[in-house]
């Protein structure tokens, strides 16, 4: 039996040195030793060992602060990570350097239902192309997010409802063999959450929820500064929380699931209905011109003053707010970040969510709660995938 | 900025040694050194330092396993902790030894609304009485749970709705000064959760929810093996999650809160209504005899075949199940433990909760989910308070 309380969080010295160089840039040996709070001689020896390897290099003398001058170290310039964000209908990729600055990017529409072999073959083709264009010489690691539950430990999707053919497909193993480097696989909402916490609006926030409203709806969870993935890797799968009094049939077979009521697919369905009924002349015009409608059309029409579209967004925001209000009472976070494709609905959506959460949750739980839009937008996923890839390469023991 | 991932959990060597002796009893020095996985010489030196202090003593030679014989160490026999569980209407206390075995206990009705001074004075009176009766010579530490949100770091209740006069009252400081030992303060549901995980049905379960259904309703949360308390100390306060379509006025001012619909107070209210309306002859009889009704009467009448009482329990279980189903999709736990006063409703309540959760949550999230009754029952709280007290005395850094 392990002690029941009192963990303190840390990692190996070398991992923490590499993370500091990633997040802060070049630092002096003295500064690193001071920041780590470990025995100084041991930290300096670990830094020397890193410089002797190929991840860290000397970067000249540090600015003098009196006394003996320390030397700067920094991450090697040739470190490259691949970050892959597989959505239900898209592939987004970035190649980044050791500090997670993007050096190349690529995005294209794709259908996750084409299965793991075709999808991962396409990922490999894109990577090979980026390599040929000089984005990288070799990859240190790959981080990849997929739109479904993942066993983080095993590196495989687990019963993902939107991904036929992917159940327990060895994504990590296949990509690792193909590219000769370690690979980390996570859920697409989790990588978005990791991205926002690393380089977005949630920097240094320990308890936060990341609401992704895209075709479906999901939630990334940070508690105590760590992503929480749940017992089976499906924590945050709030799209199938049932709303009483709603009868829309969901793809999962239940009725009244949150994402059957609101989300990209539900909003496109509702838009079609109000266009055809004539309730929204603006949408009827768009339907006649384009032959189809999407959530973006609803957002544009609402912004242009269409009351029925504004109502659709408010009603959806209200349902999201009702679910979030319960989760706020339950998990008492410091921040909720709203992202995903429907974030394009903007402040009309956010205002409704805020209104419902602040009305329905306990005042104590909302006193310090911020509800904000994603800062990284569509890049949140690849940023988070790059963070995971670097954690892996730098020696995280979280696998 | 701290590293974004890859913590590994541990505590100081001496803390981990003391926890092993608490949880396993006497162990040989060799065994302890092996279990900790730290440099052997350092661990043995730490053990010697502990023996030189007053928490640990030598306990003779260990059974020979060939080679040089190791010696046993164990916790000192005179270690005493006080565990206090303040409910809305009760005080439960235990004095335990270093291994958390109870050496004395005491319980009495009380009203938390009599305020902090009167309540803590009564706690001190009881402790003094237990000391006079020989339960302890001196206390190493005190763990106390209160029925409201707590700032764990500050050791004070925070805006507790059921506890007028307690807001930010310095519970830790007052008790510590009075009894000359360190004190740890937590929420009453959290100490129940800690108790069940330490010595009850949830031993070694890392992701678990502890549903307390008493006068009100609350939830303790374990994620990754640690209690999660939330940003403001009110995580798990699910009694005020609003249920759509319900109009019962809650003490918090909102309508349709879970605990306005079900829970000890709501069930007593509903029992009175069906007794007076004549819908339940069994309850009408009890009301005539006793002059009042409680949740226990509903449980007894249902067990005796009263259909209306069975319906009240099932309806309540259904509402609990609806809220839990959403939380299961969200947090994907391995186990839900049901405790608190209304656990006396037994398997009729449990069956309804299970039915709703398994129907409404995602199959992936419920495949490995167990929903069970509390094993420690009314003792869960004091066991958890004793665990917290011992963690504090043994050097936990979680304060």
Contacts between the chains, C-beta under 8 A, distances in Angstrom:
chain1	res1	chain2	res2	distance
A	1	B	19	7.8
A	1	B	20	7.7
A	1	B	23	4.5
A	1	B	24	7.0
A	1	B	203	7.6
A	1	B	204	6.8
A	2	B	9	7.6
A	2	B	19	7.6
A	2	B	225	7.2
A	3	B	11	5.4
A	3	B	15	6.3
A	3	B	16	5.5
A	3	B	19	3.8
A	3	B	20	8.0
A	3	B	391	7.5
A	3	B	396	7.7
A	4	B	19	7.0
A	4	B	194	6.9
A	4	B	197	6.9
A	4	B	198	5.5
A	4	B	387	5.7
A	4	B	391	6.6
A	5	B	194	7.9
A	5	B	226	7.0
A	5	B	227	7.4
A	5	B	387	7.5
A	5	B	388	7.3
A	5	B	391	4.5
A	5	B	396	5.2
A	5	B	398	5.0
A	6	B	11	4.6
A	6	B	15	6.1
A	6	B	391	5.8
A	6	B	395	7.7
A	6	B	396	3.3
A	6	B	397	5.2
A	6	B	398	4.3
A	7	B	7	7.6
A	7	B	9	3.7
A	7	B	10	6.4
A	7	B	11	6.5
A	7	B	225	7.8
A	7	B	226	6.4
A	7	B	398	7.7
A	8	B	10	7.1
A	8	B	11	6.8
A	8	B	397	5.6
A	9	B	2	7.7
A	9	B	7	3.7
A	9	B	9	7.6
A	10	B	7	6.4
A	10	B	8	7.0
A	11	B	3	5.6
A	11	B	6	4.5
A	11	B	7	6.5
A	11	B	8	6.7
A	15	B	3	6.4
A	15	B	6	6.0
A	16	B	3	5.5
A	19	B	1	7.9
A	19	B	2	7.7
A	19	B	3	3.7
A	19	B	4	7.1
A	20	B	1	7.8
A	20	B	3	7.9
A	23	B	1	4.4
A	24	B	1	7.1
A	149	B	364	5.8
A	158	B	364	6.5
A	159	B	363	7.5
A	159	B	364	4.8
A	194	B	4	6.8
A	194	B	5	7.9
A	197	B	4	6.8
A	198	B	4	5.5
A	203	B	1	7.4
A	204	B	1	6.7
A	206	B	231	8.0
A	207	B	230	6.5
A	207	B	231	4.9
A	219	B	330	6.9
A	221	B	330	7.8
A	221	B	331	7.6
A	223	B	223	5.5
A	223	B	224	7.9
A	223	B	228	5.4
A	224	B	223	7.9
A	224	B	224	8.0
A	224	B	226	7.2
A	224	B	228	6.9
A	225	B	2	7.1
A	225	B	7	7.8
A	226	B	5	7.1
A	226	B	7	6.4
A	226	B	224	7.2
A	227	B	5	7.5
A	228	B	223	5.3
A	228	B	224	6.9
A	228	B	331	7.6
A	229	B	332	7.8
A	230	B	207	6.6
A	230	B	331	6.4
A	230	B	332	2.7
A	230	B	333	7.4
A	230	B	365	7.4
A	231	B	206	8.0
A	231	B	207	4.9
A	231	B	332	5.2
A	231	B	333	6.1
A	231	B	334	4.5
A	231	B	368	6.2
A	231	B	369	7.8
A	232	B	332	5.6
A	232	B	364	5.5
A	232	B	365	6.3
A	232	B	367	6.7
A	232	B	368	6.3
A	233	B	332	7.5
A	234	B	329	7.8
A	234	B	332	5.1
A	234	B	362	6.4
A	234	B	364	4.9
A	234	B	365	5.3
A	235	B	330	6.8
A	235	B	331	5.6
A	235	B	332	4.0
A	236	B	330	6.5
A	236	B	332	7.9
A	237	B	329	5.4
A	237	B	330	7.6
A	237	B	332	7.5
A	237	B	362	5.8
A	237	B	364	7.8
A	237	B	365	6.8
A	238	B	326	7.5
A	238	B	329	6.0
A	238	B	330	5.5
A	240	B	329	5.9
A	240	B	361	7.8
A	240	B	362	5.4
A	241	B	325	7.5
A	241	B	326	4.3
A	241	B	329	5.4
A	241	B	330	7.3
A	242	B	322	7.6
A	242	B	325	7.1
A	242	B	326	7.6
A	242	B	360	5.2
A	243	B	244	7.4
A	244	B	243	7.4
A	244	B	244	4.9
A	244	B	245	5.9
A	244	B	322	7.3
A	245	B	244	5.9
A	245	B	245	6.3
A	252	B	362	7.2
A	254	B	360	7.1
A	322	B	242	7.6
A	322	B	244	7.3
A	323	B	326	7.1
A	325	B	241	7.4
A	325	B	242	7.0
A	326	B	238	7.5
A	326	B	241	4.3
A	326	B	242	7.6
A	326	B	323	7.1
A	326	B	326	6.2
A	326	B	327	8.0
A	327	B	326	8.0
A	327	B	330	6.0
A	329	B	234	7.8
A	329	B	237	5.4
A	329	B	238	6.0
A	329	B	240	5.9
A	329	B	241	5.4
A	330	B	219	6.9
A	330	B	221	7.8
A	330	B	235	6.8
A	330	B	236	6.5
A	330	B	237	7.6
A	330	B	238	5.5
A	330	B	241	7.3
A	330	B	327	6.0
A	330	B	330	7.3
A	330	B	331	7.9
A	331	B	221	7.6
A	331	B	228	7.6
A	331	B	230	6.4
A	331	B	235	5.6
A	331	B	330	7.9
A	331	B	331	7.8
A	332	B	229	7.8
A	332	B	230	2.7
A	332	B	231	5.2
A	332	B	232	5.7
A	332	B	233	7.5
A	332	B	234	5.1
A	332	B	235	4.1
A	332	B	236	7.9
A	332	B	237	7.4
A	333	B	230	7.3
A	333	B	231	6.1
A	334	B	231	4.5
A	360	B	242	5.3
A	360	B	254	7.1
A	361	B	240	7.8
A	362	B	234	6.4
A	362	B	237	5.8
A	362	B	240	5.4
A	362	B	252	7.2
A	363	B	159	7.4
A	364	B	149	5.8
A	364	B	158	6.6
A	364	B	159	4.8
A	364	B	232	5.5
A	364	B	234	4.9
A	364	B	237	7.8
A	365	B	230	7.4
A	365	B	232	6.3
A	365	B	234	5.3
A	365	B	237	6.8
A	367	B	232	6.7
A	368	B	231	6.2
A	368	B	232	6.3
A	369	B	231	7.8
A	387	B	4	5.6
A	387	B	5	7.5
A	388	B	5	7.3
A	391	B	3	7.5
A	391	B	4	6.6
A	391	B	5	4.4
A	391	B	6	5.8
A	395	B	6	7.6
A	396	B	3	7.8
A	396	B	5	5.1
A	396	B	6	3.2
A	397	B	6	5.3
A	397	B	8	5.6
A	398	B	5	5.0
A	398	B	6	4.4
A	398	B	7	7.6
